[in-house]
Amino acid sequence: MAQRILRPLSYGDLFDEVFDLYKKHFVLFVGIAGVVVIPLYALTYAIGGWVSSIAFILASLLSYVVIAATTWAVSRCYLGQEATIADAYKATRGRIIPFIITMIVVGLIIGAGFLLLVVPGIIFSFWYAFISEVYMLEGKTGTDARNRSKQLAASQWGRIFVIGLLSSLLIWIVSAALTYPIQIIIASTGGNSTSIGGLMGFLFGIVTGISSALTTPIQVIASVLLYYDIRVRKEGFDIEMLTASMSGSIEPIPAVSDEVKQI
């Protein structure tokens, strides 16, 4: 796979890259999410009742695994390196518990911020926009990850907002197109998606899982590309990559850092 030449991206260029990566590596990205979320959602909705509440908690935790693996794979592909579904999940091995803890802590901080008159929660959301990338691609955890994400996000709130808004809108359109028809069918029978269970629940879970597998990569690709775009603008990461490519002695993506290996 050819080495990519990085450059600052306009909004249009960034989404062109998002769609290009998604199309070229469709099986890889959708497969990373699909092998987890499709069977998980199918079983969750098929079971129904109070047991499904436990399953939904498990699904939320496993979604962090999917995000971590997808982040790693998107980065590899964007920088012109090889990646497989197995490699993506291997990259999370021994790292996922600290990642989940880091994400949960960030979620609690943002949630507490919204309880404090909303504004702090909005600020924290911008500060911690790149937690996944900082953890998976730089090996930083806890306070170091939060500080690094805050550093990258500084003076970039406008770009973070626009990219996040557009990618969320696209995800909503795709998800609605897939799940609304079956929700209408369920509603016509007097049921609802949280308590249907049985065969109908299983089918709804399959559709929901497929929707999640298709849309999760969109959000992650946009976030990873914005992460690299900001690094190019702020840190000259494009020059670093060019130097590494010419010398052949520096890996564009660091391997698991010594700090992470010790976790």
BAFI-344082 format. One record per residue (C-alpha): residue number from 1; residue in one letter; x negated, y negated, z. Coordinates in steps of 0.5 Angstrom, whole numbers, plus 2048, in hexadecimal, padded with zeros to 3 digits. Example, Ala and Ser with C-alpha at 12.3 -4.5 7.8 and 13.67 -1.06 7.14 Angstrom:
# residues 2
{rec 1,'a',{7E7,809,810}} {rec 2,'s',{7E5,802,80E}} 
//
This chain:
# residues 263
{rec 1,'m',{800,800,800}} {rec 2,'a',{7FD,7F9,7FE}} {rec 3,'q',{7FB,7F4,803}} {rec 4,'r',{800,7EF,804}} {rec 5,'i',{7FE,7E7,803}} {rec 6,'l',{801,7E3,808}} {rec 7,'r',{803,7DC,808}} {rec 8,'p',{808,7D7,80B}} {rec 9,'l',{80F,7D9,809}} {rec 10,'s',{815,7D5,808}} {rec 11,'y',{81C,7D7,80A}} {rec 12,'g',{81E,7DA,803}} {rec 13,'d',{817,7DD,802}} {rec 14,'l',{818,7E0,809}} {rec 15,'f',{81E,7E3,807}} {rec 16,'d',{81C,7E5,801}} {rec 17,'e',{816,7E9,804}} {rec 18,'v',{81C,7EC,809}} {rec 19,'f',{820,7EF,803}} {rec 20,'d',{81A,7F1,800}} {rec 21,'l',{817,7F5,806}} {rec 22,'y',{81E,7F8,807}} {rec 23,'k',{81F,7FA,800}} {rec 24,'k',{818,7FD,7FF}} {rec 25,'h',{818,801,806}} {rec 26,'f',{81F,802,807}} {rec 27,'v',{81F,80A,808}} {rec 28,'l',{819,808,80E}} {rec 29,'f',{81D,803,811}} {rec 30,'v',{824,805,811}} {rec 31,'g',{821,80C,813}} {rec 32,'i',{81D,80A,819}} {rec 33,'a',{824,807,81C}} {rec 34,'g',{828,80C,819}} {rec 35,'v',{825,812,81C}} {rec 36,'v',{827,80F,823}} {rec 37,'v',{82D,80B,822}} {rec 38,'i',{831,810,81E}} {rec 39,'p',{831,816,822}} {rec 40,'l',{832,812,828}} {rec 41,'y',{838,80E,826}} {rec 42,'a',{83B,814,823}} {rec 43,'l',{83B,817,82A}} {rec 44,'t',{83C,811,82E}} {rec 45,'y',{843,810,82B}} {rec 46,'a',{845,817,82A}} {rec 47,'i',{844,818,831}} {rec 48,'g',{848,812,833}} {rec 49,'g',{84A,810,83A}} {rec 50,'w',{846,80F,840}} {rec 51,'v',{840,813,83E}} {rec 52,'s',{840,80F,838}} {rec 53,'s',{83E,809,83C}} {rec 54,'i',{838,80D,83E}} {rec 55,'a',{836,80E,837}} {rec 56,'f',{837,807,835}} {rec 57,'i',{832,805,83B}} {rec 58,'l',{82D,80A,838}} {rec 59,'a',{82E,808,831}} {rec 60,'s',{82C,801,833}} {rec 61,'l',{826,803,836}} {rec 62,'l',{824,807,830}} {rec 63,'s',{826,801,82B}} {rec 64,'y',{81F,7FE,82E}} {rec 65,'v',{81B,804,82C}} {rec 66,'v',{81E,803,825}} {rec 67,'i',{81C,7FC,825}} {rec 68,'a',{815,7FE,827}} {rec 69,'a',{814,803,822}} {rec 70,'t',{817,7FE,81C}} {rec 71,'t',{813,7F8,81E}} {rec 72,'w',{80D,7FD,81E}} {rec 73,'a',{80F,7FF,817}} {rec 74,'v',{811,7F9,814}} {rec 75,'s',{80A,7F6,816}} {rec 76,'r',{807,7FB,813}} {rec 77,'c',{80B,7FB,80C}} {rec 78,'y',{80A,7F3,80C}} {rec 79,'l',{803,7F3,80D}} {rec 80,'g',{802,7F8,807}} {rec 81,'q',{801,7FF,80C}} {rec 82,'e',{804,805,80C}} {rec 83,'a',{809,808,811}} {rec 84,'t',{80E,80D,812}} {rec 85,'i',{814,80F,816}} {rec 86,'a',{810,813,81A}} {rec 87,'d',{80A,80E,81B}} {rec 88,'a',{80F,809,81D}} {rec 89,'y',{811,80D,823}} {rec 90,'k',{80A,80F,825}} {rec 91,'a',{808,808,825}} {rec 92,'t',{80D,807,82B}} {rec 93,'r',{80A,80D,82F}} {rec 94,'g',{808,80C,836}} {rec 95,'r',{80A,805,835}} {rec 96,'i',{812,805,835}} {rec 97,'i',{813,805,83C}} {rec 98,'p',{80F,7FE,83D}} {rec 99,'f',{813,7FB,837}} {rec 100,'i',{81A,7FD,839}} {rec 101,'i',{818,7FA,840}} {rec 102,'t',{815,7F4,83D}} {rec 103,'m',{81B,7F3,838}} {rec 104,'i',{820,7F4,83E}} {rec 105,'v',{81C,7EF,842}} {rec 106,'v',{81D,7EA,83D}} {rec 107,'g',{824,7EB,83C}} {rec 108,'l',{825,7EA,843}} {rec 109,'i',{822,7E3,843}} {rec 110,'i',{826,7E1,83D}} {rec 111,'g',{82C,7E4,840}} {rec 112,'a',{82A,7E0,847}} {rec 113,'g',{829,7DA,842}} {rec 114,'f',{830,7DA,83F}} {rec 115,'l',{833,7DA,846}} {rec 116,'l',{82F,7D4,848}} {rec 117,'l',{833,7CF,844}} {rec 118,'v',{831,7D3,83D}} {rec 119,'v',{82C,7CE,83B}} {rec 120,'p',{826,7D2,83E}} {rec 121,'g',{829,7D8,83B}} {rec 122,'i',{828,7D5,834}} {rec 123,'i',{821,7D3,836}} {rec 124,'f',{81F,7DA,838}} {rec 125,'s',{822,7DD,832}} {rec 126,'f',{81D,7D9,82E}} {rec 127,'w',{817,7DA,832}} {rec 128,'y',{818,7E1,832}} {rec 129,'a',{81A,7E2,82B}} {rec 130,'f',{813,7E6,829}} {rec 131,'i',{813,7EB,82F}} {rec 132,'s',{814,7F1,82B}} {rec 133,'e',{80E,7EF,826}} {rec 134,'v',{809,7EC,82B}} {rec 135,'y',{80A,7F3,82F}} {rec 136,'m',{80A,7F8,829}} {rec 137,'l',{805,7F4,825}} {rec 138,'e',{800,7F1,82A}} {rec 139,'g',{801,7F5,830}} {rec 140,'k',{803,7F0,835}} {rec 141,'t',{808,7F2,83A}} {rec 142,'g',{80C,7EE,840}} {rec 143,'t',{80A,7E7,842}} {rec 144,'d',{804,7E7,83C}} {rec 145,'a',{80A,7E9,837}} {rec 146,'r',{80E,7E4,839}} {rec 147,'n',{809,7DE,839}} {rec 148,'r',{807,7E1,832}} {rec 149,'s',{80E,7E0,82F}} {rec 150,'k',{80F,7DA,832}} {rec 151,'q',{808,7D7,82F}} {rec 152,'l',{80A,7DA,828}} {rec 153,'a',{811,7D7,829}} {rec 154,'a',{80F,7D0,82B}} {rec 155,'s',{811,7CB,826}} {rec 156,'q',{814,7D0,821}} {rec 157,'w',{81B,7D0,824}} {rec 158,'g',{81E,7CE,81E}} {rec 159,'r',{81B,7D3,81A}} {rec 160,'i',{81D,7D8,81F}} {rec 161,'f',{824,7D6,81F}} {rec 162,'v',{825,7D6,818}} {rec 163,'i',{822,7DC,816}} {rec 164,'g',{826,7E0,81C}} {rec 165,'l',{82D,7DC,81A}} {rec 166,'l',{82C,7DF,813}} {rec 167,'s',{82A,7E6,815}} {rec 168,'s',{82F,7E6,81A}} {rec 169,'l',{835,7E4,815}} {rec 170,'l',{832,7E9,810}} {rec 171,'i',{832,7EF,815}} {rec 172,'w',{839,7ED,817}} {rec 173,'i',{83C,7ED,810}} {rec 174,'v',{839,7F4,80E}} {rec 175,'s',{83B,7F7,815}} {rec 176,'a',{842,7F4,814}} {rec 177,'a',{843,7F7,80D}} {rec 178,'l',{841,7FE,810}} {rec 179,'t',{845,7FE,816}} {rec 180,'y',{84B,7FA,815}} {rec 181,'p',{84E,7FF,811}} {rec 182,'i',{84E,805,816}} {rec 183,'q',{850,800,81B}} {rec 184,'i',{856,7FE,818}} {rec 185,'i',{858,806,817}} {rec 186,'i',{857,807,81E}} {rec 187,'a',{85B,801,820}} {rec 188,'s',{861,803,81C}} {rec 189,'t',{861,80A,820}} {rec 190,'g',{861,806,826}} {rec 191,'g',{85A,807,829}} {rec 192,'n',{854,803,82A}} {rec 193,'s',{84D,804,828}} {rec 194,'t',{84B,805,830}} {rec 195,'s',{850,80B,831}} {rec 196,'i',{851,80F,82B}} {rec 197,'g',{84D,815,82C}} {rec 198,'g',{84D,81B,828}} {rec 199,'l',{84C,81B,821}} {rec 200,'m',{84E,814,81F}} {rec 201,'g',{84A,812,824}} {rec 202,'f',{844,816,821}} {rec 203,'l',{846,813,81A}} {rec 204,'f',{846,80C,81D}} {rec 205,'g',{83F,80D,821}} {rec 206,'i',{83C,810,81A}} {rec 207,'v',{83E,809,817}} {rec 208,'t',{83C,805,81D}} {rec 209,'g',{835,809,81D}} {rec 210,'i',{834,808,815}} {rec 211,'s',{836,800,816}} {rec 212,'s',{831,800,81B}} {rec 213,'a',{82C,803,817}} {rec 214,'l',{82D,7FF,811}} {rec 215,'t',{82D,7F8,815}} {rec 216,'t',{828,7F9,81B}} {rec 217,'p',{822,7F9,816}} {rec 218,'i',{824,7F2,813}} {rec 219,'q',{824,7EF,81A}} {rec 220,'v',{81D,7F2,81B}} {rec 221,'i',{81A,7F0,814}} {rec 222,'a',{81C,7E9,815}} {rec 223,'s',{819,7E8,81C}} {rec 224,'v',{813,7EC,81A}} {rec 225,'l',{812,7E7,814}} {rec 226,'l',{813,7E1,818}} {rec 227,'y',{80E,7E3,81D}} {rec 228,'y',{809,7E4,817}} {rec 229,'d',{80B,7DE,814}} {rec 230,'i',{80A,7DA,81B}} {rec 231,'r',{803,7DD,81C}} {rec 232,'v',{801,7DB,815}} {rec 233,'r',{803,7D4,816}} {rec 234,'k',{800,7D3,81D}} {rec 235,'e',{7FA,7D8,81D}} {rec 236,'g',{7F8,7D9,816}} {rec 237,'f',{7FA,7E0,816}} {rec 238,'d',{7FA,7E0,80F}} {rec 239,'i',{7F2,7DF,80F}} {rec 240,'e',{7F1,7E4,814}} {rec 241,'m',{7F4,7E9,810}} {rec 242,'l',{7F0,7E7,80A}} {rec 243,'t',{7EA,7E7,80E}} {rec 244,'a',{7EC,7EE,810}} {rec 245,'s',{7ED,7F1,809}} {rec 246,'m',{7E7,7EE,806}} {rec 247,'s',{7E3,7F1,80C}} {rec 248,'g',{7E6,7F8,80D}} {rec 249,'s',{7E5,7F8,814}} {rec 250,'i',{7EB,7F5,818}} {rec 251,'e',{7F1,7F8,818}} {rec 252,'p',{7F7,7F3,816}} {rec 253,'i',{7FB,7F6,81C}} {rec 254,'p',{7F8,7F8,822}} {rec 255,'a',{7F8,7FF,825}} {rec 256,'v',{7FB,800,82B}} {rec 257,'s',{7F7,7FB,830}} {rec 258,'d',{7F3,7FE,836}} {rec 259,'e',{7F8,7FA,83A}} {rec 260,'v',{7FE,7FE,837}} {rec 261,'k',{7FA,805,838}} {rec 262,'q',{7F9,804,83F}} {rec 263,'i',{801,803,840}} 
//
